[in-house]
Amino acid sequence: MLLALVLFIYINYEHTIKINRLTRKQKKNINPKKSVIYIGIVVFVVVFIAGLFPYKPVAVMSNSMVPDFYRGYVVICKKINSKDASNIKIGDILQYQLERNAIIHRVTNIEEEDGKLYFTTKGDNNEFPDTKRVEENQVMGIVKFKIPYIGYPSVWFSEFLFKRKSNIQT
């Protein structure tokens, strides 16, 4: 699709040059190189947001990890699979799937039973650890970076879409 778009822009440029008598300055002003660069940047951003790279952005929906990060922050999570779960340490912040919710909490304990790893997690702002242990196959990623405030549009959109305050725990 990207190749087709670039070809269209180039062919349109060549067609415009042949049909209209343009000066060099006019030709330079309609040069498609800038458009191709902008399209490349937009495609990169869309692919990154869609999570097709090893890192993906996630909007924080609650304040359970205060003071490390707040609601409306975006955290960049490195995707991991069950093989990488053995590298998780106490103190790492995990993104994991619990029922239909994605949760972001800190690992407070690691246990191994029957060859499977189980993680006890807790939000930094919560009094008690989470009641359910996280199995290694529920882990989606490890938080690597945080970016303040740019996640608010996602939070607001989620609240608007569901007509209620977000129930997603992070």
C-alpha positions in Angstrom: 0.0 0.0 0.0 2.9 2.4 0.8 4.5 1.6 -2.5 1.3 2.3 -4.4 1.0 5.6 -2.6 4.6 6.7 -3.3 4.1 5.7 -7.0 0.9 7.7 -7.2 2.6 10.8 -5.8 5.5 10.4 -8.2 3.3 9.8 -11.2 1.1 12.8 -10.2 4.2 14.9 -10.0 5.5 13.9 -13.4 2.0 14.4 -14.9 1.8 17.9 -13.5 5.2 18.8 -14.8 4.4 17.6 -18.3 0.9 19.2 -18.5 1.7 22.6 -17.0 4.5 24.8 -18.1 6.2 25.5 -14.8 9.3 27.4 -13.8 12.1 25.7 -11.9 11.0 27.4 -8.7 7.4 26.1 -9.2 8.7 22.6 -9.9 10.8 22.8 -6.8 7.8 23.8 -4.7 5.7 20.8 -5.8 8.5 18.3 -5.4 7.1 15.1 -3.9 10.1 14.3 -1.7 8.6 16.1 1.3 5.4 14.2 0.9 7.1 10.9 0.8 9.1 11.7 4.0 5.9 12.8 5.8 4.1 9.6 4.7 7.0 7.5 5.9 6.8 9.2 9.3 3.1 8.7 9.6 3.3 5.1 8.6 6.1 4.5 11.2 4.0 6.1 13.9 0.9 4.1 13.0 2.9 0.8 13.0 4.5 1.7 16.3 1.1 2.5 17.9 -0.4 -0.7 16.5 2.3 -2.6 18.4 4.1 -4.2 15.4 7.6 -3.4 16.8 9.2 -5.1 19.8 8.2 -2.1 21.9 4.6 -0.7 22.1 3.0 2.3 23.8 0.3 1.8 26.5 -1.8 4.6 28.0 -2.0 4.4 31.8 -5.6 4.4 32.9 -5.4 4.7 36.7 -3.2 6.1 39.5 -2.3 2.7 41.0 1.4 3.2 40.2 1.8 6.7 41.7 4.5 8.1 42.3 6.3 6.3 39.5 3.7 7.3 36.8 0.3 8.7 36.8 -3.0 8.3 34.9 -2.6 9.8 31.5 1.1 8.8 31.1 2.2 6.6 28.3 4.5 3.8 29.1 6.6 2.0 26.5 6.6 -1.7 27.1 9.0 -4.2 25.6 7.0 -7.2 24.5 8.1 -10.5 25.9 7.1 -14.1 25.5 7.0 -17.0 28.0 10.7 -17.8 27.2 11.7 -14.3 28.3 9.7 -14.6 31.5 12.6 -16.2 33.3 14.5 -12.9 33.0 11.9 -11.0 35.0 13.2 -9.8 38.4 11.5 -8.5 41.5 11.0 -4.8 41.1 10.3 -5.0 37.3 7.0 -3.4 36.2 4.9 -5.8 34.1 2.1 -5.3 31.7 -0.1 -8.4 31.9 -3.5 -9.6 30.9 -6.1 -10.4 33.6 -9.4 -11.4 32.2 -10.2 -8.5 29.7 -8.0 -5.9 31.3 -4.4 -5.0 30.7 -2.8 -4.2 34.1 0.6 -2.6 34.8 2.0 -3.4 38.3 5.3 -4.0 39.9 6.6 -7.6 40.7 6.9 -8.1 44.4 7.5 -11.9 44.5 8.4 -14.7 42.1 7.5 -18.3 42.7 8.0 -21.5 40.6 5.6 -24.4 40.7 5.6 -27.4 38.4 8.1 -25.7 36.1 5.9 -22.6 35.7 6.6 -19.1 37.0 4.1 -17.1 39.0 4.5 -13.5 39.8 2.9 -11.6 42.7 2.3 -8.0 41.7 1.3 -4.8 43.4 0.5 -1.3 42.4 2.9 1.2 44.1 -0.1 3.2 45.2 -2.1 0.2 46.5 -2.0 -1.0 50.1 -2.0 -4.7 49.4 -0.6 -7.0 46.7 -2.9 -8.1 44.0 -5.1 -11.1 45.0 -4.4 -13.1 41.8 -0.9 -14.3 40.9 0.2 -13.7 37.4 1.2 -16.7 35.3 4.1 -16.4 32.9 1.8 -16.8 29.9 -0.3 -13.7 31.0 2.7 -11.4 30.8 2.6 -9.2 27.8 5.6 -6.9 28.4 8.0 -5.1 30.7 7.8 -1.3 31.1 11.0 0.4 29.9 10.1 4.1 29.5 7.4 6.6 30.6 6.2 9.7 28.8 4.1 12.1 30.8 0.6 13.3 29.9 0.4 12.2 26.2 -1.9 9.3 27.1 -4.8 11.5 28.1 -6.5 11.4 24.7 -6.6 7.6 25.0 -8.0 7.8 28.5 -10.7 10.3 27.5 -11.6 8.3 24.4 -11.9 5.2 26.5 -14.2 7.0 29.0 -16.3 8.5 26.1 -16.6 5.1 24.3 -17.7 3.2 27.4 -19.7 6.1 28.9 -18.1 5.6 32.3 -14.9 6.1 34.1 -12.3 3.6 32.9 -12.2 0.4 34.9 -8.9 -0.6 33.5 -6.3 -1.0 36.3 -2.7 -0.1 35.7 
